[in-house]
Amino acid sequence: MPLLFLPAAAPLPAVSLVPARCCLRLRLTRAAATSTTATSTAPVSPFAVEDYLIANCNLTPPQAVKASKSLAHLKSASNPDAVLAFLAGLGLSPKEVAAVVASNPRVLCARIDRSLAPISAELRALGLSPSQIARLARIASRYFLCRSFVSKVRFWLPLFGSPERLLQASDWNYWLLTSDLEKVVEPNVAFLKQCGLSAGDIAKLLVAAPRLVTMHPEYVQDAVRRATQLGVAPGSQMFRHAISTAGCIGQEKVDAKVAVLKETLGWSQEEVNLAVRKAPRILVASEERLRRNAEFLINEVGLPPQYIARRSVLLMYSLERRLVPRHLVVKALKERGLVDQDRCFFNAVAPNEEKFLEKFVVPYEESIPGLADAYESACAGTVPEGFQH
């Protein structure tokens, strides 16, 4: 059978096996990839944190270097700008903003709607001014943004009586704003009230011994026990001073101070107890001050040890700036018969500077020319001739 040779068929046009929708998507993807590649090759300026802190937050270069370590993750000025605008809206000055940022750089990362605005609103409701809020933020640092911060401020305000007093105490001891209320502060305050201290007494105690109420409750209970052992009765006016003294120094130092008083003044234990009851804070004074003051009062002024025991605060005054200058004035007045020989020395030492000048210097300037200048020189450490003790 003969073979049949058919003519070669014309080549068919190429038919795409990819649907039209897929082709469009492919073209768009390639275009996006090309655009991304072009963009990635373009230089992107990183967020200069240190420059921002100096220019926008008024930090010094050293402050900016230190603060930038906490903000290395920032990629833009968006959130910091919002925070600065919020702080300015509260009424904070550039100096106050700088203080807040320097103390807690991460405040620039805070969410305004979730932390800054609610906390500030609650503090304003408690009676704090924007400037006081700024001071709290600086003192409390990172704790300012904690959820429990406002509750701590709310707890302390009735004790201190005003935001300003709370701020002053917090400056000395920022643990007031950071310690655990439930486990530490509240039990300590309740215990001190049981010991007879009023809210005002506790506030004053916090000024004398700021860290006491933020210590472990067992430590506070031990301080109260040792205060009682000093001979100061609970409920007395001096009891809070005895607690602050016992909270500041240990028993070993108390024993050392008592030994100095007995040796220098010849006091019995009963006289020591009397002196401590009159002025518990004498046990906080250094051994050198106790010894030097005691020797001066006995040898130069001529006071009996029993007199000093009843007015033991004399042992706490500055020898150079108070005891010596006032003794010289009183001595000069007695030598010229201008005051009674038996004039009580304590009455000349106890008043403040204004009262002392009013009672012992100004009325006698004509009788003793140069008295005021001599007193001023003595306070500065130079005793003029004719006023030597």
VMD Tcl script that draws the C-alpha trace (Angstrom):
set ca {
  {0.00 0.00 0.00}
  {1.59 3.31 -1.05}
  {2.56 5.72 1.67}
  {0.79 9.02 1.73}
  {2.80 12.15 2.55}
  {0.68 14.94 3.96}
  {1.93 18.54 3.83}
  {3.33 19.94 7.07}
  {0.76 21.86 9.02}
  {1.39 25.49 9.67}
  {2.65 26.16 13.24}
  {-0.13 27.06 15.63}
  {0.16 30.33 17.51}
  {1.40 29.99 21.08}
  {-1.45 29.80 23.52}
  {-0.87 30.95 27.04}
  {-1.73 28.36 29.64}
  {-1.95 31.07 32.38}
  {-5.37 32.67 32.92}
  {-5.66 36.38 32.27}
  {-6.33 37.18 35.96}
  {-3.11 35.44 36.94}
  {-1.15 37.34 34.34}
  {-2.40 40.64 35.72}
  {-1.52 39.58 39.27}
  {1.94 38.48 38.15}
  {2.60 41.80 36.47}
  {1.51 43.69 39.60}
  {3.72 41.55 41.82}
  {6.73 42.10 39.57}
  {6.07 45.83 39.56}
  {5.84 45.92 43.36}
  {9.04 43.94 43.68}
  {10.81 46.31 41.33}
  {9.52 49.29 43.33}
  {10.62 47.70 46.64}
  {14.06 47.01 45.25}
  {14.40 50.58 44.12}
  {13.20 51.87 47.45}
  {15.52 49.63 49.45}
  {18.48 50.90 47.58}
  {17.61 54.48 48.52}
  {19.42 55.68 51.71}
  {17.17 55.92 54.83}
  {18.24 58.29 57.58}
  {18.04 56.58 61.02}
  {16.27 58.36 63.90}
  {18.97 60.33 65.73}
  {17.85 59.83 69.33}
  {20.61 61.87 70.97}
  {20.06 64.83 68.67}
  {16.33 64.67 69.34}
  {16.82 64.65 73.10}
  {19.09 67.69 72.93}
  {17.00 69.69 70.46}
  {13.49 68.79 71.58}
  {13.83 67.80 75.25}
  {16.49 70.35 76.29}
  {18.82 67.67 77.66}
  {22.52 68.34 77.91}
  {24.79 66.20 75.69}
  {25.88 63.98 78.63}
  {22.23 63.53 79.67}
  {21.26 62.71 76.10}
  {23.98 60.07 75.79}
  {22.78 58.39 78.98}
  {19.08 58.63 78.12}
  {19.52 57.37 74.56}
  {20.52 53.92 75.85}
  {16.92 53.39 76.93}
  {15.53 54.60 73.60}
  {17.66 52.78 71.06}
  {14.58 50.96 69.69}
  {12.84 54.18 68.62}
  {12.55 54.51 64.85}
  {10.78 57.85 64.60}
  {9.82 60.93 66.57}
  {6.10 60.22 66.32}
  {5.42 58.98 69.87}
  {8.02 61.22 71.57}
  {6.48 64.24 69.85}
  {3.05 63.26 71.13}
  {4.38 62.82 74.68}
  {6.14 66.20 74.65}
  {2.99 67.87 73.37}
  {0.98 66.25 76.16}
  {3.45 67.38 78.84}
  {3.45 70.89 77.43}
  {-0.35 70.81 77.49}
  {-0.21 70.10 81.22}
  {1.65 73.37 81.63}
  {5.14 71.97 82.15}
  {7.97 74.33 81.32}
  {10.86 73.18 79.08}
  {13.01 72.85 82.20}
  {10.43 70.64 83.92}
  {10.07 68.49 80.79}
  {13.84 68.08 80.66}
  {13.88 66.95 84.28}
  {11.13 64.38 83.66}
  {12.80 62.95 80.56}
  {16.24 62.88 82.16}
  {14.93 60.94 85.17}
  {12.86 58.52 83.07}
  {13.68 58.57 79.34}
  {11.17 55.82 78.60}
  {8.36 58.25 79.30}
  {8.81 59.19 75.64}
  {7.59 55.68 74.76}
  {4.48 55.87 76.93}
  {1.02 55.59 75.44}
  {-0.84 58.77 76.18}
  {-4.32 57.24 76.11}
  {-3.38 54.25 78.28}
  {-1.02 55.75 80.87}
  {-0.09 59.43 80.81}
  {-3.54 60.91 80.36}
  {-5.36 58.71 82.93}
  {-2.62 59.06 85.56}
  {-2.39 62.82 85.13}
  {-6.17 63.21 85.28}
  {-6.39 61.22 88.52}
  {-3.57 63.21 90.10}
  {-5.23 66.47 89.11}
  {-8.42 65.18 90.73}
  {-6.44 64.64 93.95}
  {-5.49 68.32 93.96}
  {-2.01 68.25 92.40}
  {-0.98 71.02 90.05}
  {0.77 70.29 86.74}
  {4.07 71.43 88.24}
  {3.61 69.06 91.18}
  {2.76 66.22 88.80}
  {5.99 66.96 86.96}
  {7.95 66.77 90.23}
  {6.29 63.46 91.08}
  {7.19 62.10 87.65}
  {10.81 63.15 88.17}
  {11.02 61.71 91.68}
  {9.25 58.42 90.97}
  {10.98 57.92 87.62}
  {9.79 54.72 85.92}
  {7.35 53.98 88.76}
  {5.27 56.98 87.71}
  {3.71 54.93 84.89}
  {2.79 51.98 87.13}
  {-0.91 51.29 87.67}
  {-0.54 51.41 91.46}
  {1.16 54.83 91.52}
  {-1.99 56.92 91.97}
  {-3.25 54.70 94.78}
  {0.00 55.33 96.68}
  {-0.33 59.07 96.29}
  {-3.94 58.82 97.43}
  {-2.83 56.90 100.54}
  {-0.11 59.37 101.56}
  {-1.95 62.65 101.01}
  {-4.13 62.50 104.16}
  {-1.07 61.70 106.28}
  {1.01 64.59 104.99}
  {-1.88 66.99 104.71}
  {-0.84 68.54 101.40}
  {0.80 67.58 98.09}
  {3.73 69.89 98.83}
  {4.61 68.08 102.06}
  {4.36 64.75 100.29}
  {6.69 66.00 97.58}
  {9.22 67.22 100.13}
  {9.24 63.87 101.92}
  {9.43 61.99 98.62}
  {12.47 64.04 97.63}
  {14.22 62.61 100.70}
  {12.83 59.10 100.25}
  {11.30 58.16 96.93}
  {10.50 54.73 98.39}
  {7.35 56.35 99.76}
  {6.04 56.24 96.20}
  {7.39 52.82 95.28}
  {7.06 50.56 98.35}
  {4.37 47.89 98.57}
  {1.32 49.45 100.21}
  {-0.43 46.25 101.24}
  {2.56 44.30 102.57}
  {4.78 47.08 103.97}
  {3.42 50.59 104.31}
  {-0.13 49.99 105.52}
  {0.90 47.48 108.24}
  {3.60 49.88 109.49}
  {1.27 52.87 109.62}
  {-1.42 50.83 111.38}
  {1.12 49.61 113.96}
  {2.39 53.13 114.66}
  {-1.17 54.32 115.18}
  {-1.66 51.49 117.66}
  {1.40 52.85 119.51}
  {-0.37 56.18 119.99}
  {0.98 58.19 117.05}
  {-1.46 60.41 115.19}
  {-1.43 60.94 111.44}
  {0.42 64.22 112.05}
  {3.00 62.47 114.22}
  {3.59 59.87 111.53}
  {4.02 62.59 108.89}
  {6.60 64.34 111.10}
  {8.27 60.99 111.77}
  {8.61 60.50 108.02}
  {10.46 63.80 107.79}
  {12.92 62.86 110.54}
  {13.33 59.24 109.41}
  {11.96 59.03 105.86}
  {12.78 55.37 105.26}
  {11.39 53.99 108.51}
  {7.80 53.36 107.36}
  {9.03 51.77 104.13}
  {11.15 49.20 105.98}
  {10.04 45.64 106.75}
  {7.35 45.62 109.48}
  {9.60 43.60 111.80}
  {12.21 46.36 111.64}
  {9.63 49.01 112.58}
  {8.39 46.91 115.48}
  {11.95 46.50 116.73}
  {12.51 50.28 116.50}
  {9.43 50.87 118.66}
  {10.63 48.30 121.19}
  {14.06 49.94 121.44}
  {12.46 53.40 121.69}
  {10.56 52.18 124.72}
  {13.78 50.80 126.19}
  {15.27 54.30 125.98}
  {12.80 55.27 128.67}
  {10.46 57.28 126.45}
  {6.83 56.41 127.15}
  {4.50 55.58 124.24}
  {2.02 58.39 123.72}
  {4.41 61.07 124.98}
  {5.41 64.04 122.83}
  {8.94 62.72 122.50}
  {7.97 59.16 121.52}
  {8.09 59.79 117.77}
  {11.57 61.30 118.22}
  {12.61 58.20 120.13}
  {11.27 55.97 117.33}
  {13.12 57.95 114.66}
  {16.29 57.72 116.74}
  {15.96 53.98 117.25}
  {15.20 53.59 113.56}
  {18.37 55.44 112.55}
  {20.98 53.78 114.78}
  {21.56 50.34 116.18}
  {21.88 49.31 119.80}
  {25.67 49.17 119.61}
  {25.87 52.86 118.70}
  {23.34 53.75 121.38}
  {25.52 52.04 123.98}
  {28.59 53.92 122.72}
  {26.84 57.31 122.98}
  {25.58 56.52 126.48}
  {29.12 55.61 127.54}
  {30.39 59.01 126.31}
  {27.69 60.87 128.23}
  {28.45 59.00 131.44}
  {32.19 59.51 131.07}
  {32.12 63.21 130.10}
  {29.29 64.43 132.32}
  {29.48 61.93 135.13}
  {25.82 61.06 134.64}
  {24.15 58.12 136.34}
  {21.88 55.85 134.29}
  {18.88 57.75 135.69}
  {20.32 61.06 134.43}
  {21.02 59.51 131.04}
  {17.41 58.32 130.87}
  {16.21 61.82 131.81}
  {18.38 63.43 129.12}
  {17.15 60.98 126.47}
  {13.52 61.50 127.45}
  {14.01 65.27 127.08}
  {15.77 65.02 123.71}
  {16.00 61.50 122.20}
  {17.83 62.84 119.15}
  {21.00 63.48 121.19}
  {21.82 59.84 120.51}
  {22.03 60.64 116.79}
  {24.73 63.28 117.38}
  {28.30 62.13 116.89}
  {30.37 61.08 119.87}
  {32.77 63.96 119.14}
  {29.98 66.54 119.24}
  {28.61 65.14 122.48}
  {32.04 65.20 124.11}
  {33.04 68.68 122.89}
  {29.69 70.28 123.78}
  {29.65 68.66 127.21}
  {33.18 69.82 128.00}
  {32.42 73.38 126.85}
  {29.18 73.63 128.83}
  {30.86 72.39 132.01}
  {34.29 74.00 131.77}
  {33.57 77.30 129.99}
  {29.94 78.10 130.75}
  {30.05 76.49 134.19}
  {26.80 74.55 133.96}
  {26.19 71.68 136.42}
  {25.71 68.20 134.84}
  {22.19 68.01 136.29}
  {21.25 71.29 134.52}
  {22.44 69.83 131.21}
  {20.50 66.61 131.77}
  {17.25 68.57 132.09}
  {18.09 70.59 128.96}
  {19.93 67.94 126.98}
  {19.15 69.55 123.62}
  {22.16 71.77 124.42}
  {24.33 68.83 123.41}
  {22.96 68.95 119.86}
  {23.60 72.62 119.05}
  {26.56 73.69 116.95}
  {29.46 74.57 119.22}
  {31.11 77.04 116.84}
  {28.03 78.71 115.35}
  {25.70 78.80 118.35}
  {27.03 77.89 121.79}
  {30.31 79.83 121.71}
  {29.04 83.08 120.08}
  {25.99 83.33 122.35}
  {28.03 82.52 125.43}
  {30.39 85.38 124.57}
  {27.50 87.84 124.24}
  {25.84 86.75 127.51}
  {29.19 86.84 129.30}
  {29.85 90.39 128.08}
  {26.41 91.50 129.23}
  {26.90 89.96 132.69}
  {30.35 91.51 133.12}
  {28.87 94.95 132.52}
  {25.88 94.33 134.77}
  {23.41 94.60 131.91}
  {21.71 91.27 132.69}
  {21.34 89.28 135.91}
  {24.23 87.03 136.85}
  {21.88 84.09 137.24}
  {20.34 84.61 133.77}
  {19.49 81.14 132.40}
  {21.96 80.18 129.69}
  {19.40 77.96 127.97}
  {17.09 80.95 127.46}
  {19.84 82.61 125.45}
  {20.69 79.54 123.35}
  {17.25 78.12 122.57}
  {15.68 81.07 120.64}
  {16.17 81.37 116.90}
  {18.62 83.87 115.48}
  {16.09 86.68 115.05}
  {14.79 86.37 118.61}
  {18.30 86.19 120.08}
  {19.39 89.38 118.33}
  {16.19 91.09 119.39}
  {16.62 90.20 123.08}
  {20.40 90.09 123.64}
  {22.15 92.23 121.01}
  {20.06 95.10 119.64}
  {19.06 96.60 123.05}
  {22.71 96.78 124.16}
  {24.52 98.08 121.07}
  {24.92 101.56 122.58}
  {26.11 100.21 125.92}
  {28.64 97.89 124.26}
  {29.85 99.42 120.96}
  {30.71 96.74 118.42}
  {28.64 94.03 120.11}
  {26.75 93.11 116.94}
  {29.96 92.96 114.88}
  {31.68 90.90 117.56}
  {28.79 88.44 117.59}
  {28.80 88.16 113.81}
  {32.57 87.56 113.81}
  {32.23 84.91 116.50}
  {29.61 83.09 114.42}
  {32.10 83.10 111.55}
  {34.78 81.59 113.77}
  {36.75 84.71 114.68}
  {36.51 86.04 118.23}
  {37.53 89.73 118.57}
  {39.72 90.89 121.43}
  {37.75 91.81 124.48}
  {35.23 89.04 123.84}
  {37.48 86.06 124.48}
  {35.92 83.35 126.58}
}
mol new
graphics top color blue
foreach p $ca { graphics top sphere $p radius 0.5 }
foreach p [lrange $ca 0 end-1] q [lrange $ca 1 end] { graphics top cylinder $p $q radius 0.2 }
display resetview
